[in-house]
Amino acid sequence: MQIAKNSVVTFKYDLKVDDEDDVIDSDELTSLIGYGQLPPGLEAGLLGLAVQATKLITVAPEEGYGERDEAKVIGIPRSALPEGMPI
């Protein structure tokens, strides 16, 4: 069986920025493919994969959440974050 539109998939991921070694997020997600629940580049990378497959998927900003826009960045004081939260 291969992942196609209307497939419900559960996958694990490690998110990295560019070619940095640090993992900034890691989780397991379940999603319905073909309905915009995932960034387009990620969904395209999953299409056609077989069950239990492993693949490195690189998503360009324009196929993910878009380029960083400094005008939309807001600052939050550290004191507003929960104690012990890694930053």
C-alpha positions as CSV (number, residue, x, y, z in Angstrom):
1,M,0.0,0.0,0.0
2,Q,1.2,3.5,-0.9
3,I,0.3,6.9,0.5
4,A,-2.2,8.6,-1.8
5,K,-5.0,11.2,-1.5
6,N,-7.5,10.1,1.2
7,S,-4.9,8.1,3.0
8,V,-4.7,8.5,6.8
9,V,-1.1,8.4,7.7
10,T,0.8,8.4,11.0
11,F,4.4,9.4,10.8
12,K,7.3,10.4,13.0
13,Y,9.5,13.4,12.1
14,D,12.5,15.3,13.2
15,L,12.5,19.0,12.2
16,K,15.8,20.7,11.4
17,V,16.5,24.2,10.0
18,D,18.6,24.2,6.8
19,D,21.6,21.9,7.2
20,E,22.0,22.4,11.0
21,D,22.5,19.3,13.1
22,D,20.1,20.4,15.9
23,V,16.6,19.0,15.9
24,I,14.2,21.8,16.8
25,D,11.1,19.6,16.9
26,S,10.3,15.9,17.0
27,D,6.9,14.3,17.1
28,E,4.4,11.8,15.7
29,L,1.5,13.1,13.6
30,T,-1.6,11.6,12.1
31,S,-3.1,13.3,9.1
32,L,-5.5,12.9,6.2
33,I,-3.6,13.3,2.9
34,G,-4.9,15.6,0.2
35,Y,-6.8,18.2,2.2
36,G,-4.2,20.8,3.1
37,Q,-3.7,19.6,6.7
38,L,0.1,19.5,6.1
39,P,2.4,22.0,4.4
40,P,2.3,21.3,0.6
41,G,6.0,20.3,0.4
42,L,5.7,17.8,3.2
43,E,2.5,16.3,1.8
44,A,4.1,16.0,-1.7
45,G,7.1,14.2,-0.1
46,L,4.9,11.7,1.6
47,L,2.8,10.8,-1.5
48,G,3.8,7.5,-3.0
49,L,5.7,6.2,0.1
50,A,5.1,2.6,1.2
51,V,4.0,1.7,4.7
52,Q,7.0,1.7,7.1
53,A,9.2,3.6,4.6
54,T,11.8,6.1,5.8
55,K,12.6,9.2,3.8
56,L,14.4,12.5,4.2
57,I,12.0,15.2,3.0
58,T,13.3,18.8,2.5
59,V,10.6,21.4,2.4
60,A,11.5,24.8,0.8
61,P,10.0,27.8,2.7
62,E,7.6,28.6,-0.2
63,E,6.3,25.0,0.1
64,G,6.1,25.2,3.9
65,Y,5.0,28.1,6.0
66,G,6.7,30.8,3.8
67,E,9.7,33.0,4.0
68,R,10.5,34.6,7.4
69,D,9.0,38.1,7.5
70,E,10.7,40.2,10.2
71,A,7.7,42.6,10.2
72,K,5.6,39.8,11.6
73,V,8.1,38.7,14.3
74,I,7.0,39.6,17.9
75,G,9.1,39.6,21.0
76,I,7.9,37.8,24.2
77,P,9.8,38.5,27.4
78,R,11.4,35.4,29.0
79,S,9.4,36.1,32.1
80,A,6.2,35.3,30.2
81,L,7.4,31.8,29.3
82,P,6.8,28.8,31.6
83,E,9.6,28.0,34.0
84,G,12.1,25.5,32.7
85,M,11.0,25.9,29.1
86,P,14.0,25.4,26.8
87,I,14.9,28.5,24.7
